[in-house]
Amino acid sequence: MTRFTYNICFSILFLILFISCNKTPKELINAEKLMQDHPDSALKILQKISPTTVHSEKNKAFYGLLLFQALDKNYLPLKPDSVITFSIKYYEKANDKTKLATCYLYKGRMYYYANNFENATELYFKALDISNDNDNSELIGKLYSDLAEICFYQKEYKQARKKHFESRKYFIKSN
């Protein structure tokens, strides 16, 4: 085998490995498609995925985001926080503001459900700061709704009402 042929074979093998590692596993795609209407089925798919099958950082971050979304939609504890923390770090580095804002929502909810309102509020405001009104109306509605609930629990009724009006405005905008 000549050196040229060896280089071509090696390049093709490397390309195949690179493509297969960066490709989003079909399980993640299926879970994403089912998330809105069948979050229980999406959660079952995600729970069957072995961590060793998710190779790239991009897919691990996406897995963490989908897992927390499925857990939240099924009213289950948002755990482990290391999963969503990994996703946050990845999306910060990748500058994917939409997914990062969604991760902040779910990590914020993790704190919110634990009655750690200060940390939850901080993450909700981070999400609002990076959200684009046109693309994320539903997400912004959820953020304002959770902030309204926090204000209500803290007996800040005027602020709670303002936040509820904001959430309603964004929920109407997102249909």
MOZIDA-V718888 format. One record per residue. N is the residue number from 0. RES is the residue in one letter. SS is DSSP state (2 for helix, 1 for strand, 0 for the rest). PSI is psi in radians with two decimals (none if undefined). OMEGA is omega in degrees with one decimal (none if undefined). Layout:
n->(N/N)
res->(RES/RES)
ss->(SS/SS)
psi->(PSI/PSI)
omega->(OMEGA/OMEGA)
//
This chain:
n->(0/1/2/3/4/5/6/7/8/9/10/11/12/13/14/15/16/17/18/19/20/21/22/23/24/25/26/27/28/29/30/31/32/33/34/35/36/37/38/39/40/41/42/43/44/45/46/47/48/49/50/51/52/53/54/55/56/57/58/59/60/61/62/63/64/65/66/67/68/69/70/71/72/73/74/75/76/77/78/79/80/81/82/83/84/85/86/87/88/89/90/91/92/93/94/95/96/97/98/99/100/101/102/103/104/105/106/107/108/109/110/111/112/113/114/115/116/117/118/119/120/121/122/123/124/125/126/127/128/129/130/131/132/133/134/135/136/137/138/139/140/141/142/143/144/145/146/147/148/149/150/151/152/153/154/155/156/157/158/159/160/161/162/163/164/165/166/167/168/169/170/171/172/173/174)
res->(M/T/R/F/T/Y/N/I/C/F/S/I/L/F/L/I/L/F/I/S/C/N/K/T/P/K/E/L/I/N/A/E/K/L/M/Q/D/H/P/D/S/A/L/K/I/L/Q/K/I/S/P/T/T/V/H/S/E/K/N/K/A/F/Y/G/L/L/L/F/Q/A/L/D/K/N/Y/L/P/L/K/P/D/S/V/I/T/F/S/I/K/Y/Y/E/K/A/N/D/K/T/K/L/A/T/C/Y/L/Y/K/G/R/M/Y/Y/Y/A/N/N/F/E/N/A/T/E/L/Y/F/K/A/L/D/I/S/N/D/N/D/N/S/E/L/I/G/K/L/Y/S/D/L/A/E/I/C/F/Y/Q/K/E/Y/K/Q/A/R/K/K/H/F/E/S/R/K/Y/F/I/K/S/N)
ss->(0/0/2/2/2/2/2/2/2/2/2/2/2/2/2/2/2/2/2/2/2/2/0/0/0/2/2/2/2/2/2/2/2/2/0/0/0/0/2/2/2/2/2/2/2/2/2/2/0/0/2/2/2/0/0/0/2/2/2/2/2/2/2/2/2/2/2/2/2/2/2/2/2/0/0/0/0/0/0/0/2/2/2/2/2/2/2/2/2/2/2/2/2/2/0/0/2/2/2/2/2/2/2/2/2/2/2/2/2/2/2/2/2/0/0/0/2/2/2/2/2/2/2/2/2/2/2/2/2/2/0/0/0/0/0/0/2/2/2/2/2/2/2/2/2/2/2/2/2/2/2/2/2/0/0/0/2/2/2/2/2/2/2/2/2/2/2/2/2/2/2/2/2/0/0)
psi->(2.27/2.85/-0.65/-0.81/-0.70/-0.76/-0.70/-0.80/-0.76/-0.73/-0.74/-0.76/-0.77/-0.75/-0.75/-0.79/-0.72/-0.79/-0.75/-0.55/-0.53/-0.19/2.37/2.17/2.51/-0.49/-0.70/-0.70/-0.77/-0.73/-0.71/-0.72/-0.62/-0.26/-0.81/-0.87/-0.43/1.16/-0.44/-0.70/-0.69/-0.73/-0.73/-0.73/-0.80/-0.63/-0.40/-0.26/2.23/2.38/-0.45/-0.30/-0.23/1.75/-0.88/2.71/-0.65/-0.81/-0.61/-0.71/-0.75/-0.71/-0.81/-0.75/-0.83/-0.70/-0.83/-0.63/-0.78/-0.73/-0.77/-0.76/-0.41/0.17/0.72/2.77/2.43/1.61/2.74/2.59/-0.34/-0.52/-0.84/-0.51/-0.71/-0.78/-0.74/-0.83/-0.72/-0.84/-0.48/-0.81/-0.68/-0.17/0.69/1.58/-0.59/-0.88/-0.61/-0.78/-0.67/-0.71/-0.72/-0.67/-0.87/-0.63/-0.65/-0.72/-0.58/-0.79/-0.71/-0.82/-0.39/0.18/0.44/1.32/-0.55/-0.87/-0.65/-0.83/-0.72/-0.77/-0.65/-0.73/-0.60/-0.76/-0.74/-0.66/-0.58/-0.05/2.56/2.14/-0.70/-0.59/-0.38/0.68/-0.76/-0.77/-0.80/-0.66/-0.75/-0.73/-0.83/-0.61/-0.80/-0.69/-0.66/-0.75/-0.70/-0.78/-0.70/-0.82/-0.50/0.19/0.55/1.29/-0.64/-0.75/-0.68/-0.75/-0.76/-0.74/-0.64/-0.69/-0.71/-0.78/-0.72/-0.75/-0.78/-0.60/-0.68/-0.74/-0.60/0.01/none)
omega->(180.0/-179.4/178.7/178.8/178.3/179.5/178.5/179.1/180.0/179.4/179.1/179.1/179.0/179.4/178.3/178.7/179.9/-179.5/-177.9/179.3/-177.5/-179.9/178.7/179.8/-177.0/178.5/179.0/178.5/178.9/179.4/178.7/-179.6/-177.5/-169.3/-173.9/-173.6/-176.8/-176.5/177.3/177.5/178.0/179.3/178.5/178.1/-177.6/-179.9/178.6/-178.6/176.2/179.5/-179.5/179.8/178.9/-170.6/-171.9/177.0/179.0/-179.4/176.5/178.8/179.5/176.3/-179.7/178.2/179.6/179.9/-179.1/176.8/-179.9/178.0/-178.9/-179.4/178.3/177.2/178.3/179.3/-179.6/-177.0/-12.0/-176.9/177.9/-179.7/-178.3/176.4/176.1/179.8/179.1/-179.4/-179.7/-176.8/172.3/-179.4/-178.6/-178.3/176.3/-171.6/-178.5/-179.8/177.8/179.0/178.3/176.3/177.0/177.3/-175.4/175.4/175.3/178.0/176.3/177.5/-179.6/-179.6/177.4/-179.0/174.4/-171.6/-179.0/179.2/178.2/-179.1/179.1/-180.0/177.5/178.9/174.3/179.6/178.8/-179.0/-176.3/-177.8/176.6/-176.9/-173.9/-175.0/-169.0/-176.0/-179.9/178.6/179.9/175.9/178.7/-179.6/179.2/177.9/178.0/177.1/177.4/178.9/178.2/177.4/179.5/179.7/-179.5/177.2/174.4/-168.2/178.7/177.6/179.0/-180.0/178.2/-179.0/177.3/176.7/177.7/-179.1/179.1/179.4/-178.8/177.1/176.3/179.3/-178.7/-177.3/none)
//
